[in-house]
Amino acid sequence: MNLRTQLWLLAALGVLLAALGSALLLSSDAREAPVWALASPFMMLSFIGVGLFAWWRRPHSGFGALMTAVGFVFFLSAPMASDTPALYGLGYVFSSLYLGTIVHMLLAFPEGRLDRARDRWIVGGVYALVLGANLVLLLLDGPLEDDSHPRNAYVLVHAPGVAKVALGVAEGLGVLLAGAVIATFVERWRAATAPERRSLGPVLWTGTGLILGVGLSVGLDLVGAGSTVALVPDLAALACLLALPYVFLLGLGRRRWFAAGAIGSLIQRLSAARRTGGVREALAEALGDPTLRLLYWLPRDQRYVDLEGRAVELPADGAGRGVTEVRAEGRRIAALVHDAALLDDPDLVQAAGAAAALALENERLGAELRARVEELEQSRAGIIAFGLAERRRFERDLHDGAQQRLVALGLQVGMARAKLRDDPSAAGELLDGAREELRQAQQELRELARGLHPAVLTERGLGAAVDGLVQRATVPVEIRCMPPERLPNAVETVAYFVLAEGLTNVAKYAGARHASVAVERVNGHAVVEVRDDGVGGADPAAGTGLRGLADRLAAVDGRLEILSPPGAGTVVRARIPCASS
């Protein structure tokens, strides 16, 4: 059964119970019965109808259900109209329960839940008081509504004096609880933001009038004032009670009226805001939220940035902030981070975002440009640092390897020349050793040159160069795919070093039994990938190799992705813009 059907069934049940309650009241001999036969069903159906509407409008909020419950609870006092003692007693016990559900509803407004322990204690105290006080009066044969009621069928002990004292204690506790409820309302109002006040105001102040009227009436009865004096707060409380569901509806209409005016004002301000860069200020004023933040979506990077191009994370759920995406022609362009109270009026926020979409798109392009400039500055600094480190490594390798061999070669040639006349055989052995040193030096120089730019890459292309990498790898490597045609030189060079660094990391750190490499063209990009089945857990920030690759890729507008969950292998993937060669 869907929600719509359930709500219609509840509405039908409410009408049936209201009619039954009205019939009970009309059958009563009490003087006020005809008046309450009209007023009671009206209040009952008002709360049920508006509550069901709120429930349908926001099914995930408990507020609509609570307001509906208030309406149904009114029916529980209907048996007081009966001349049957047992029914009258039951109706009397539940006659004030509506106050508990109303306090519960007001303290839970607008989300329909009690988030604070203090609110839960207050609501629990009100429920206990409105049920317990009437039950004690019945059991101790205390004073009830008036002398026209049927016989008390629930007398446990005839102790009217004790019952009167208990009633006084209950009235004193009622005044204290009313004060606690009103203090909570005032505290919430003072702590509320402007959007929250728009949402809270009508219901909160009407509820304050209701609780204040009830509290004054109970307090006057406690000090012995006559019923005539208590008539004023009683009438005020009744008026607030009758108005409460309609004030909630008025608040919804007021928010819609505010939304229409806010969007009209926003559209007028946006033309000036596009020239002055004040789109955020225009949106903040339109939504009544000075804390509003704008974040801009970069589709290439799949992340949000602020207006200056700095990366920004969306607030986590439950952080007291709401997030509304702004889209244009189905594309995500920005996000509004706003007061969570605005989530109660999503149409307003979405309409404001739609009205500002063009201006936000212009600002998004500016933010994307600033983000690219910042990335290029960072990558330039990284490339310089990486280049210096590589030069030092090259100098060290050259000094420790080929340079030492060439020095040794010079010494051996000198010694051979000295022995050439006196000991030709020894000179020949020295020259043989010199030839071996020369061969080793040539090999080491070729290895160094391969690290700078392999000749096979220039001469025969990326496929042949990758074949060489695979043949020298220390673990089995599968070439999954290679582009059939040559890529631009810059792209092939960067792709080669991505593969070389990836396979080096596989050999050094992955503990893998198998790896694979792939290069393919996808949507104008060369996608370069190295996969392994090793231990995973690779950290791009921990080594200079991957950081250097990221900087090298950034210099050609490429992106590096590292997927390395612990125990599940590693994927190094680079995306390089690849124009037609």
C-alpha positions in Angstrom: 0.0 0.0 0.0 1.5 3.3 -1.1 1.7 6.4 1.0 -1.1 8.2 -0.9 -3.6 5.4 -0.2 -2.6 5.2 3.5 -3.2 9.0 3.9 -6.6 8.7 2.3 -7.5 5.9 4.6 -6.4 8.0 7.6 -8.5 10.9 6.3 -11.6 8.7 6.1 -11.0 7.3 9.6 -10.6 10.9 10.9 -14.0 11.9 9.3 -15.7 8.8 10.8 -14.3 9.5 14.3 -15.2 13.2 14.1 -18.8 12.3 13.2 -18.9 9.7 16.1 -17.5 12.3 18.6 -20.0 14.9 17.4 -22.9 12.3 17.9 -21.7 11.6 21.4 -21.6 15.3 22.3 -25.1 15.9 20.8 -26.5 13.0 22.9 -25.1 14.6 26.1 -27.2 16.6 28.6 -24.4 19.1 29.2 -25.2 22.8 28.4 -22.0 23.2 26.3 -22.6 20.0 24.3 -24.0 21.6 21.1 -21.2 24.1 20.9 -18.5 21.4 21.4 -20.4 19.2 18.9 -19.3 21.7 16.3 -16.0 22.9 17.7 -14.5 19.6 18.6 -14.9 17.9 15.1 -13.6 21.2 13.6 -10.4 21.1 15.6 -10.0 17.4 15.1 -10.4 17.5 11.3 -8.3 20.7 11.1 -5.3 19.0 12.7 -5.8 15.8 10.8 -6.3 17.5 7.4 -3.3 19.8 7.7 -1.2 17.1 9.2 -1.9 14.7 6.4 -1.1 17.4 3.9 2.2 18.1 5.7 2.9 14.3 5.8 2.2 14.0 2.0 4.4 17.0 1.3 7.4 15.9 3.3 7.0 12.1 3.9 10.4 11.8 5.5 9.6 14.3 8.2 7.7 13.2 11.3 6.0 16.6 11.8 3.0 15.8 9.6 2.4 12.5 11.5 2.6 14.3 14.8 0.0 16.9 13.7 -2.2 14.2 12.5 -1.8 12.4 15.8 -3.0 15.6 17.6 -6.3 15.4 15.7 -6.9 11.8 16.5 -6.0 12.3 20.2 -8.9 14.9 20.4 -11.3 12.0 19.9 -10.0 10.2 23.1 -11.8 12.8 25.2 -15.2 12.3 23.3 -16.4 9.6 25.8 -16.7 12.3 28.4 -20.0 13.2 26.8 -21.3 9.7 27.6 -23.7 9.2 30.6 -22.0 5.8 31.2 -19.7 6.1 34.2 -17.0 3.8 32.7 -16.9 5.7 29.4 -16.9 9.0 31.1 -13.9 8.0 33.3 -11.9 6.9 30.3 -12.6 10.1 28.5 -11.6 12.1 31.5 -8.2 10.4 31.8 -7.4 11.2 28.2 -9.1 14.7 28.1 -5.8 16.6 28.4 -3.6 14.3 26.4 -3.9 16.6 23.4 -1.6 19.0 25.3 1.1 16.4 25.4 0.9 15.7 21.7 0.8 19.5 20.9 3.9 20.1 23.0 5.6 17.1 21.4 4.7 18.5 17.9 5.9 22.0 18.7 9.2 21.0 20.2 9.8 18.6 17.3 9.0 21.3 14.6 9.9 21.3 11.8 11.7 17.9 11.3 9.3 16.0 13.5 12.0 14.6 15.9 13.3 15.6 19.3 17.1 15.9 18.9 17.9 17.2 22.4 17.7 15.3 25.6 16.1 18.3 27.4 13.3 18.4 24.9 12.6 14.7 25.4 12.5 15.2 29.1 10.0 18.1 28.8 7.8 16.1 26.5 7.9 13.0 28.7 7.1 15.2 31.7 4.1 16.7 30.0 2.7 13.3 28.9 3.2 11.9 32.4 1.5 15.0 34.0 -1.6 15.2 31.7 -2.3 11.5 32.1 -1.2 11.0 35.7 -3.0 14.0 37.2 -6.4 13.0 35.9 -5.8 9.3 36.8 -5.0 10.3 40.4 -8.1 12.4 40.7 -10.2 9.5 39.5 -8.6 6.9 41.8 -8.7 9.2 44.9 -12.3 10.5 44.1 -11.0 14.0 43.7 -12.9 17.0 42.1 -13.6 16.5 38.4 -15.0 18.9 35.8 -18.3 19.7 37.4 -21.1 18.1 39.4 -23.1 17.1 36.3 -20.8 14.2 35.3 -21.8 10.6 35.9 -20.7 8.6 38.9 -17.0 8.0 39.2 -16.6 4.3 38.5 -12.9 4.2 39.1 -12.6 5.2 42.8 -9.9 3.2 44.5 -9.7 5.2 47.8 -12.0 7.9 48.9 -9.5 10.6 49.7 -10.6 13.9 48.3 -8.3 15.9 50.5 -5.2 14.0 49.3 -6.5 14.3 45.7 -6.8 18.1 46.2 -3.2 18.3 47.3 -2.1 16.2 44.4 -4.0 18.5 42.0 -2.2 21.5 43.5 1.2 19.8 43.0 0.2 18.8 39.4 -0.9 22.4 38.7 2.5 23.7 40.0 4.4 21.3 37.9 2.2 22.3 34.9 3.2 25.9 35.3 6.9 25.0 35.5 6.6 22.8 32.4 4.8 25.6 30.5 7.6 27.9 31.5 10.2 25.4 30.3 8.4 25.0 27.0 8.2 28.8 26.4 11.9 29.2 27.4 12.8 26.6 24.9 10.8 28.4 22.2 12.6 31.7 22.9 16.0 30.0 22.9 15.3 28.4 19.6 14.2 31.7 18.1 17.2 33.6 19.4 19.6 30.9 18.0 17.8 30.6 14.7 19.2 32.0 11.4 17.1 34.1 9.1 15.8 31.2 7.0 15.0 29.2 10.1 13.0 32.1 11.6 11.0 32.3 8.4 10.1 28.6 8.9 9.7 28.6 12.7 8.0 32.0 13.2 4.3 31.5 12.6 4.1 28.1 14.3 6.4 28.9 17.1 4.7 32.1 18.2 1.2 30.6 17.9 2.4 27.7 20.0 3.9 30.1 22.5 0.5 31.8 22.8 -1.2 28.5 23.4 1.2 27.3 26.1 1.2 30.7 27.7 -2.6 30.8 27.9 -2.7 27.3 29.3 0.0 28.0 31.8 -1.7 31.3 33.0 -5.0 29.5 33.4 -3.5 26.7 35.4 -1.5 29.2 37.5 -4.6 31.3 38.2 -6.4 28.2 39.3 -3.5 27.3 41.6 -3.6 30.6 43.4 -7.4 30.4 43.8 -8.5 33.0 41.3 -12.0 32.7 40.0 -13.1 31.1 36.8 -14.0 34.5 35.4 -10.4 35.8 35.7 -9.1 32.6 34.0 -11.5 33.1 31.1 -9.2 35.5 29.3 -6.2 33.1 29.1 -8.6 30.2 28.4 -10.0 32.0 25.4 -6.6 33.1 24.2 -5.4 29.5 24.4 -8.5 28.2 22.6 -8.0 30.8 19.8 -4.3 29.7 19.4 -5.3 26.1 19.4 -7.9 26.7 16.7 -5.5 28.7 14.6 -2.4 26.5 15.0 -2.9 24.2 11.9 -3.9 27.1 9.7 -0.9 29.2 10.9 1.2 26.3 9.6 -0.5 26.5 6.2 -0.1 30.3 6.3 3.6 29.8 6.9 3.8 27.6 3.8 2.0 30.2 1.7 4.2 33.0 3.2 7.3 31.1 2.1 5.9 30.7 -1.4 5.1 34.5 -1.5 8.6 35.2 -0.2 10.1 32.9 -2.8 8.3 34.7 -5.7 9.5 38.1 -4.5 13.0 36.8 -3.8 13.3 35.3 -7.3 12.0 38.5 -8.9 14.5 40.5 -7.0 17.3 38.1 -7.7 16.7 38.3 -11.5 16.9 42.1 -11.3 20.2 42.0 -9.4 21.9 39.4 -11.5 22.5 41.7 -14.4 24.5 44.0 -12.2 26.0 41.0 -10.3 27.5 39.6 -13.5 29.5 42.8 -14.0 30.6 43.2 -10.4 31.1 39.5 -9.5 28.4 39.7 -6.8 26.5 36.6 -7.7 27.0 35.1 -4.2 25.8 38.2 -2.6 22.7 38.4 -4.8 21.9 34.7 -4.0 22.5 35.2 -0.3 20.1 38.2 -0.2 17.5 36.4 -2.2 17.6 33.3 0.1 18.0 35.3 3.3 21.2 33.4 4.1 24.3 35.4 4.6 26.3 32.2 5.2 25.7 31.0 1.6 28.7 29.6 -0.2 29.1 28.9 -3.9 31.2 25.9 -5.1 31.9 25.4 -8.8 32.1 22.0 -10.5 35.1 21.1 -12.7 34.0 18.2 -14.9 37.5 17.4 -16.0 38.8 17.0 -12.5 35.5 15.7 -11.0 35.7 18.0 -8.0 34.4 21.3 -6.6 36.4 24.5 -6.3 35.8 27.9 -4.8 35.8 31.1 -6.8 39.6 31.3 -6.5 40.0 27.8 -7.9 41.0 26.1 -4.7 39.7 22.5 -4.2 36.8 22.3 -1.7 34.9 19.3 -0.2 31.2 19.3 0.2 30.0 19.4 3.9 29.3 16.0 5.4 25.7 14.9 6.2 24.6 16.1 9.6 27.0 19.1 9.6 24.2 21.6 9.8 24.5 22.7 6.2 22.4 21.9 3.2 23.7 21.4 -0.4 21.7 22.1 -3.5 23.1 21.3 -7.0 22.7 23.8 -9.8 22.4 22.3 -13.3 22.1 23.9 -16.7 20.9 21.8 -19.6 21.4 18.6 -17.6 25.1 19.6 -16.7 26.2 20.1 -13.2 27.8 23.5 -12.9 27.8 24.5 -9.2 26.5 23.8 -5.7 24.9 26.1 -3.2 26.0 25.3 0.4 23.4 26.9 2.5 21.6 27.0 5.9 20.0 23.6 6.5 16.6 25.3 7.2 16.3 26.1 3.5 15.9 22.3 2.9 12.4 22.8 4.1 11.8 25.0 1.0 13.8 23.2 -1.8 11.7 24.8 -4.6 13.0 28.3 -3.5 16.6 27.2 -3.6 16.3 25.4 -6.8 14.5 28.3 -8.5 17.2 30.7 -7.2 19.9 28.4 -8.6 18.1 28.1 -12.0 17.8 31.9 -12.2 21.5 32.3 -11.5 22.6 29.4 -13.7 24.1 31.6 -16.5 26.0 33.8 -14.1 27.2 30.8 -12.2 28.4 29.2 -15.4 30.4 32.3 -16.2 31.9 32.3 -12.7 32.6 28.6 -13.0 34.7 29.1 -16.1 36.7 31.8 -14.3 37.1 29.4 -11.3 38.2 26.6 -13.7 40.8 28.9 -15.3 42.2 29.9 -11.9 42.3 26.3 -10.8 44.2 25.5 -14.0 46.7 28.3 -13.4 47.2 27.1 -9.8 47.8 23.6 -11.1 50.2 24.7 -13.7 52.2 26.8 -11.1 52.3 23.7 -8.8 53.3 21.4 -11.6 56.0 23.8 -12.8 57.4 24.0 -9.4 57.2 20.2 -9.2 58.8 19.7 -12.5 61.7 22.0 -11.6 62.2 20.1 -8.3 61.9 16.8 -10.1 64.3 17.9 -12.8 66.9 19.0 -10.2 66.5 15.7 -8.4 66.9 13.8 -11.7 70.0 15.8 -12.6 71.6 15.0 -9.3 70.7 11.4 -9.8 72.1 11.5 -13.3 75.3 13.1 -12.1 75.7 10.5 -9.3 75.1 7.6 -11.7 77.5 9.1 -14.2 80.1 9.7 -11.6 79.8 6.3 -10.0 79.5 4.3 -13.2 80.7 5.4 -16.6 83.0 8.1 -15.3 84.8 5.7 -13.1 85.1 3.2 -15.8 86.5 5.8 -18.2 89.1 6.9 -15.6 90.1 3.2 -15.2 90.2 2.9 -18.9 92.6 5.8 -19.2 94.9 4.3 -16.5 94.9 0.9 -18.2 95.8 2.4 -21.6 98.6 4.4 -20.0 100.0 1.3 -18.3 99.7 -0.7 -21.6 101.6 1.9 -23.5 104.4 1.8 -20.9 104.7 -2.0 -21.2 104.2 -2.1 -24.9 108.0 -2.3 -25.7 109.3 -4.3 -22.7 106.3 -6.7 -22.2 104.0 -6.9 -25.1 102.1 -9.8 -23.6 101.2 -7.8 -20.4 100.4 -4.8 -22.6 97.9 -6.9 -24.6 96.2 -8.1 -21.4 95.9 -4.5 -20.2 94.4 -3.5 -23.6 91.9 -6.4 -23.4 90.8 -5.2 -19.9 90.5 -1.6 -21.3 88.3 -2.9 -24.1 86.0 -4.6 -21.5 85.9 -1.3 -19.4 85.0 0.5 -22.6 82.2 -1.9 -23.3 80.8 -1.6 -19.8 81.0 2.2 -20.0 79.1 2.1 -23.3 76.4 -0.1 -21.7 76.0 2.2 -18.7 75.8 5.3 -20.9 73.1 3.6 -23.0 71.2 2.8 -19.8 71.5 6.4 -18.7 70.4 7.6 -22.2 67.4 5.3 -22.1 66.3 7.0 -18.8 66.4 10.4 -20.6 64.7 9.4 -23.8 65.0 6.0 -25.4 66.1 6.1 -29.0 63.7 3.3 -30.0 60.8 5.5 -28.9 61.8 8.1 -31.5 62.8 5.7 -34.2 60.1 3.0 -34.0 57.3 4.4 -31.8 55.7 3.6 -28.5 54.8 0.0 -29.2 58.5 -1.0 -29.7 59.6 1.0 -26.7 57.0 -0.8 -24.5 58.1 -4.1 -25.8 61.6 -3.3 -24.5 60.1 -2.4 -21.1 58.2 -5.6 -20.9 61.3 -7.7 -21.9 63.3 -6.1 -19.1 60.5 -6.4 -16.5 61.2 -8.8 -13.5 57.6 -10.0 -13.4 55.4 -11.4 -16.3 53.8 -8.4 -18.1 50.9 -8.6 -20.6 50.4 -5.9 -23.2 46.6 -5.7 -23.4 46.4 -3.1 -26.2 48.4 -0.5 -28.0 47.2 2.1 -30.6 47.8 1.0 -34.1 49.0 4.4 -35.2 51.7 6.7 -33.9 50.7 9.2 -31.2 52.0 12.8 -31.1 55.7 12.8 -29.9 54.9 14.6 -26.6 52.1 12.1 -25.8 54.3 9.1 -26.6 57.1 10.4 -24.4 54.8 11.0 -21.4 53.0 7.7 -21.9 56.4 5.9 -22.0 57.5 7.3 -18.8 54.2 6.5 -17.1 54.6 2.9 -18.1 58.3 2.8 -17.2 57.6 4.3 -13.7 54.6 2.0 -13.2 56.5 -1.1 -14.0 59.5 0.0 -11.9 57.1 0.4 -8.9 55.6 -3.1 -9.7 59.1 -4.6 -9.5 60.2 -2.7 -6.3 57.1 -2.5 -4.1 54.0 -4.4 -5.4 55.0 -8.0 -4.6 53.0 -8.9 -7.7 52.9 -12.1 -9.7 51.5 -10.5 -12.9 51.1 -7.1 -14.4 49.6 -5.7 -17.6 49.9 -2.5 -19.6 47.6 -0.8 -22.0 47.5 2.4 -24.1 44.4 3.3 -26.1 42.7 6.4 -27.4 39.4 7.3 -25.8 37.4 10.5 -26.5 40.4 12.5 -27.6 42.6 11.2 -24.8 45.4 8.7 -24.6 44.6 6.5 -21.6 47.7 4.8 -20.3 47.3 2.1 -17.7 49.5 -0.2 -15.6 47.8 -2.9 -13.5 49.2 -5.4 -11.1 47.9 -8.1 -8.7 50.2 -7.1 -5.8 49.7 -5.9 -2.3 48.2 -2.5 -3.1 48.3 0.4 -0.7 50.3 2.6 -3.0 50.6 6.2 -1.7 51.3 8.8 -4.5 52.5 11.3 -1.9 55.1 8.9 -0.5 57.5 8.7 -3.4 59.1 11.1 -5.8 58.4 8.9 -8.9 54.7 9.2 -8.9 54.8 12.9 -7.9 57.1 13.5 -10.8 54.8 11.7 -13.1 51.8 13.8 -11.9 53.8 17.0 -12.5 54.9 15.8 -16.0 51.3 15.0 -16.9 50.0 18.3 -15.5 52.4 20.1 -17.9 50.6 18.5 -20.9 47.1 19.0 -19.3 47.0 15.3 -18.3 45.7 13.7 -15.1 47.1 10.8 -13.0 44.8 8.4 -11.1 46.0 5.9 -8.6 43.7 3.1 -7.4 45.4 1.0 -4.8 43.2 -0.6 -2.1 45.2 -2.6 0.3 45.5 -6.2 -0.7 43.8 -5.7 -4.1 46.6 -4.6 -6.4 47.3 -1.2 -8.0 46.1 0.6 -11.1 48.1 3.5 -12.3 46.1 5.4 -15.0 47.0 8.5 -16.9 44.7 10.5 -19.2 46.6 12.7 -21.7 44.9 15.0 -24.2 45.7 13.6 -27.6 45.0 15.7 -30.7 45.3 14.0 -34.0 48.8 13.5 -35.0 
